[in-house]
């Protein structure tokens, strides 16, 4: 069920995720311009991450 009431810009919204379906792989992207570790990352990289038993497998 989706309920909507009027919100103002800057309001904090609370959501509840009831279910997530995951596939057998995901994607990890790093880049010097992205995220809070940007100062430690010098090159962009994209990596396919396998998912097994609902867990990401990093090798």
Secondary structure by P-SEA (a helix, b strand, c coil): ccccccccccbbbbbbbcbbbbccbbbbbbccccccccccccbbbbbbbbbcccccccc
